[in-house]
Structure formats: C-alpha cells, structure tokens
Amino acid sequence: MKSSPPVSGLTASSNGKVVENIGGPPVGYEPFIGALRYVLTPRLPRWKGVKVFICTSLQAVDCHLAFRICLENGLVIREGAASFAPKPEANWIRLEFPELSNAEGQSFILELRLQEPAWTTKVGLFETQHARSRVRRGARVLGVSPVNRNLFAQLVYTR
C-alpha cells in the first residue's frame, strides 16, 4: 500500500498533537479595536485549537482573549477564552476547544476579541500582510468586522 506524501507546514509532537503553520512570516501588527475575524481552513481532521501570535507592548494586561469558531453562515460552534501575561517579546497564545472531528477542508471564521480590557490596554495580533487602514479600523470601532485571510497562526490537531 502506498503512503501519502507528508503535508508541508505540519509538525508532529510527542504529546499526540500535530501543528500546522498557516500564513507566511508575520509582517504586520494589528491592534485589537473591536473584533478581529479570520478565515481558517484546516487541512486535517480532528482540529482542536489555534495558536495566535500576539504582542502586549510590555504593559500590564488584565483581560482575556475571547474567541469564537463559526461556520461561514455565522453559526457559533466553539467558543472560549485564554488569559495571557505581558512579556518582553511577542508570544503564542493557545486557544483550545473540543475537537472538530470532520474539519478537514471546511472553512471556519475565527473571531477574536479582548474581554473587559482597560481603555489603556495595548494588545495586537500579528498578520502576514501589513493591512493597516483607517477605513478598516474605523469599521471595527463601529462594530463591523471584515473577514481577513492574513492571520499568522498555527492550527492544532489530535493525531
């Protein structure tokens, strides 16, 4: 029986997880103003988490990163939150949820939002394109969150 070739961008770990790198290298920093939304299309079944690359600007952060996984029609199928601490450099935040066993090839919307941040909180997310625009930011302030495809992240699967 012929085995399938390895899928590029995937790394298997000793703890029974497979990690898929998505997006190119981070080139842009998008501050959290309202919600940030991204399309994710897992390449494997048994999807159970996302790791996002954030920066806290070395300031005290007393909030959580809330997330929702939605179908393209807007139906929320997973949600949760993760806490994080300020660090002197950018770091990965793990967003875990109950496994989606048939996720392979389906598109999902990942929505990210800071829960109860102080008005001085400065946290941002790294993206693979520098997409800062006053129109995009203004729309987010008004509660309109466009869906983007430029998230620098890792998808986590169960083996």
N, C-alpha and C positions, 0 to 999 in steps of 0.2 A: 504494500500500500504506500502510495506516495504521500509525503508530508507536505503541508503547505509552507511556503516561504515565510520567514518572520516578517512581521509588520514593522516598518521603520517607526521610530519615535516611541517604542514600547520598551519598558524595563520591568523585569520580574524581580520581586524582592523575596527574601527568605521568610517573611511573615505571611505568605499566601496572597499577596496583593500584586497587581500589575498596574504600572503607572504609564500613562500616555501623555507625552508632551504635546501641547497644541499651541499653535501660533509660532511666529518667529521670535527672534530676540526682542526683549522689551525696549521700545524707543520712546514711548510717551507715558506721561503720568497724568491720570485723570482724577481730579479731586472729587470726593463724594459731595454732591449737591443734589439732593433728592435721590432717586433710584438710578442705578446703572443696570442696563439689560443687555444680555449677550445670547447669541445663538450658539448652542453646543450640539454636536452630532457625534455621539460615541461610536467608535469603530468596533467595539466588542460588546458582548452581552455582559450581564452581571455588574452593571455600573453602580458604584456605591459612594462616590464622593468626588469633590472638586477641591483642588488646592489653588488658591489665588495668591498673587504676589503683591503685597501692599507695602506702603511706607507710612510711618506715623510722624514724620518730621521731628523726631526726638522730643515730643511733648507728652505729658501725661494724658492718657486716653481712658476715659471712664464710660465706655459704651461697648456694645456688641455689634458684630457684623451679622445682620439677619439676611437670610437667603430664602428664595422660593424657586423650585423647579416647576415649570409649567409646560403643558403641551402647547403647540403652536396656536391653538384656539383660545388660550388663556386659562384653561383649567389647571389649578394648582394640584400637583400630585405629590410633592415633597416640600417640606419647609423646616427651618431650624435656625439656629444662631450659634455663633462661635465668639468666644472672648479672645482678646489679644492684649499684649503689653507693648509699650513703646520700646523700640530697640534702636541702636545707632545706625542700623542699615535696614534695607528692605528685607522683608521676611515672608515666608509662606504661611498662610492661614488655611487650615484644613476644615472643610465643610463636609460633614458626614451625614448620611441619610440611609434609611433602609434600602437595600439593594433593589435595583430595577432589572429584573432578570432578562427582559427582552428588549434592551435599549439599543442594540446594535443597528446602526443606520438610520435611526429616528432622530429628528431634530427636536430639541427642547430649548426653552428660554430660561436662562438663569437670571434672576433678578436679585440684585444686591442693594442693601440699604443699611445705613448706620442706625442702630436703635438708641434713642434718647441721648444723642451727642450734645455736649455743651456747645454753645454757639462759637466758641473759640477752637473747637476740635478741628484739626487738620489731618485728615487721612486721605490717602489716594491709592488708586489701583493702577498697576502697570498694564499698558496695552502695546500691541505690536505695530501701531501706527500713531503718529502724532496727530490727533484729531481735534485738538482744542479749537473750539469755535464759540463765539459769543451767542450765536443762534442756538447751538446745541445746549450750551449751559443755561441760557435763558429759558429754553423749553423745559429743561429738567426742573428749574426753580418753579415753573408754573404747573408742574406735575405731569408733564408729557415726557415720557422716556422712550426715545427711539431705540430700536434693537440694533446692536452692533455685532460685528463679526471679528473684532480685532482684540480679543482677550488673550493675554499671556497667562496660561494656566496649565494645570495638569489634571487629567481625569484619572480617577482611581477605580479599579475593578477588583472583584474577587476572582481568584484563579479558578 
